[in-house]
Amino acid sequence: MGQSIRFDAGTRGCDTLAAEFRRRISGIAVGDRLVVTVRDPAAKQDLGPLARLMGHGVAGAQAYPDGRVCITVERRR
């Protein structure tokens, strides 16, 4: 397993989050993980399918009581 890179997306909505996610995932090495923290509750449903569509693996998703969602994506290609 590679290294984990953290990305705090703040309150970005899925429209701006998707573009930034694409940019950031393409900037890490294959095998590394991008840990995205976001405060948009819809991100849990949107970011995982986007990552899979791009050929990456979703290693986990965790929602917290304070509204944060952390999604870990492994770059596969």
C-alpha positions in Angstrom: 0.0 0.0 0.0 1.2 3.5 -0.9 0.9 6.7 1.1 -2.2 8.5 2.1 -2.7 12.1 0.9 -5.3 14.2 2.7 -7.6 16.6 0.9 -10.0 18.8 3.0 -12.7 19.8 0.5 -14.5 21.9 3.1 -18.1 22.8 2.1 -17.7 22.3 -1.6 -20.7 21.0 -3.4 -20.5 18.0 -5.6 -20.2 20.1 -8.8 -16.9 21.8 -7.8 -15.8 18.8 -5.7 -15.8 16.5 -8.7 -13.5 18.7 -10.8 -11.1 19.1 -7.8 -11.2 15.4 -7.0 -10.2 14.5 -10.6 -7.3 16.9 -10.5 -6.1 15.7 -7.1 -6.5 11.9 -7.8 -4.5 12.3 -11.1 -1.7 14.1 -9.1 -0.9 11.1 -6.9 0.9 7.9 -7.7 -0.9 4.6 -8.5 -1.4 2.7 -5.3 -1.6 5.9 -3.1 -4.8 6.8 -1.3 -6.6 10.1 -1.4 -8.5 10.8 1.8 -11.2 13.3 1.1 -12.9 15.1 4.0 -16.0 17.1 3.0 -18.9 18.6 4.8 -21.5 18.1 2.0 -23.6 15.1 3.0 -24.3 14.2 -0.7 -20.6 13.6 -1.3 -20.9 10.1 0.3 -23.3 9.1 -2.5 -21.6 11.0 -5.3 -17.8 10.7 -4.8 -17.7 6.9 -4.5 -19.5 6.2 -7.8 -17.3 8.9 -9.5 -14.2 7.3 -8.3 -15.3 3.8 -9.5 -16.3 5.3 -12.8 -12.8 6.6 -13.2 -11.3 3.1 -12.4 -10.3 3.7 -8.8 -11.2 1.8 -5.7 -13.1 3.1 -2.7 -11.4 1.8 0.4 -13.9 3.3 2.8 -16.4 6.0 3.7 -17.2 7.3 7.1 -19.8 9.8 8.2 -19.3 11.7 11.5 -21.9 13.3 13.7 -20.6 16.8 13.0 -21.5 16.5 9.4 -18.1 15.6 8.0 -17.7 12.7 5.6 -14.3 11.1 5.0 -13.9 9.0 1.8 -10.7 7.1 1.1 -10.0 6.4 -2.6 -7.1 4.3 -3.9 -5.7 5.3 -7.2 -5.6 2.3 -9.5 -4.7 3.7 -12.8 
